[in-house]
Amino acid sequence: MTLPQYIQDGADLLEQRHNERTSGMGTELAEKQEVMRVHEAAQAPVPADPAIGLMDVISRAASDPNVDVEKMRALLDMRRDLERDDNAKRFNEAMSAVQKAVRPIAADAANPQTRSKYASYPALDKVLRPIYTQHGFALSFDTGDAPQESYVRVVCHVSCEGHTRTYHVDMPADGKGAKGGDVMTKTHAVGSAMSYGMRYLLKMIFNVAVGEDDDDGNAAGAGPKVTDEQRAKLRELADEVGADVEKFCKYMRVESLADIPAAQFQRALDALEAKRGKAQ
């Protein structure tokens, strides 16, 4: 509906109400004055911003103590609809500008189990955050109710120009590896699924292309690795309990102790301590 039609609708509502009030009063002068005020509002110059034009009609109507409250509410609802449409339009324009500015992002991490390379969340964030914040976007991650057991729903609320759009992705969090065996605790599985979901949502929201295939299959391989001190502690413990380091690395789904993700350090310690218990 165009702005002139909005204004005409407001004018018609007021005029109709006036006719209902004055139908039996026989006050010809009052009727003419009321109708004149209504048509002046309807014929007012159209401003560049439709919401401002409708607000002008509302202001004129609000100044009349005889205006019906329900009619005012209808006009205010029209204004809110206009604002929502305008905010959504600006949101889409800003999104288009971001995607125009974003270039393919190089893969910076590798998953030895799936033999694939992918862009980690820090790599994506480093490139994307300066661009999307420049265009007024703000991202807020959350979790929601997943549709099935052992899944985590990762949610991202994307806001810009007074408009918010929500995206989500459901990620498995059963702790299973590529071959179906248990490779992590439930707690670690949930954290891994959330990290994995955040990374893929960030890619999907801004339609990011990655330089290499970005399907690592196991999010647990992402993120920072163990420190040199942690690696040394694992090596010392492995020697102490008589563990075969090569087999242990295979169990942890990494090529070497240095490749163990920092988030999996405690799990690695627990696994080695468990071997001590079996040896005794």
Beta strands, then each sheet from edge to edge (+ up, - down):
strand 1: 109-111
strand 2: 116-118
strand 3: 138-144
strand 4: 151-160
strand 5: 163-172
sheet 1: 1+ 2-
sheet 2: 3+ 4- 5+
end
